[in-house]
Amino acid sequence: MKKCNRNGCNNMICNRYSTRYGHICPECFEELAKNGCKHISNFMQSKKKKPINEEKQETWEKYLDGIFYY
């Protein structure tokens, strides 16, 4: 098992490796791919955001639904 080399990421299961950037976990790789970041080194140095738990996400979405209604 190899630790992800992204700043702030504690994932230990990394299936990808770069000789330049080190190991990256599937979660960080997916975020990098979705963001289309042009500077991989900036991404790897950026602090990984903690995911919002599902309950807080649902509460937040309900709150936003009250503000941005159909």
N, C-alpha and C positions, 0 to 999 in steps of 0.2 A: 504494500500500500504506500502510495506517495501523497503527500500533502499538496493541496493546490497552492500555487505560488502567487495567487492574486491577493493583494493587500486586504486583510480583514476576513478572508475566507478560511474556514477551519475544516472544510471537507477533506477527507482522507482518501477517498476513492477517485483517483484520477486516471482516466484511460487515454488521455492525450498528452503528448510531450513535445516541446519545441526546444531545440538546443539554444535558442536565443532568449525565450521567455520562461522556460521551465514547464512545470506541470499545470494543467488546467482541468478542473472538474467539469462534468457534463452541465451542471447548472450555470457556471460562469461562461462556458463555451456557448451555451444557448443564448445567454444574455448578450454576449459579444456578437454573435451572428445576427441577432434581431436588431441590435443597435446600428450595425453597419459602421462601426468605429474605424476610422482610417488610421488611427495611431494606436496600435496594439499595446505599445509600452505604456501609454497614458491609461488605457483601460486596466492593465495589470496593476498599475500603481494606484488606481482609484479605489477608494474604500468600498467594499461590498456592502450593500444595504441589506439590513435584516428584513426578511419577508414579513409582511403583515399577516398575523394569524387570521384564519377564516372568519372567526366571530367578529373581530374588529373590522375586517373587510366588508362583511355583510352590513354591519351597522353604518359604516361610512357610506356604502352604496345607497342605503335607505335615506340617509341624510341628504345625499346629493340628489336623489330622486325628488325630494321635497323642494329643492332649489331649482333644479333643471327638469321641469316636468314636460310631458308631451303636449 
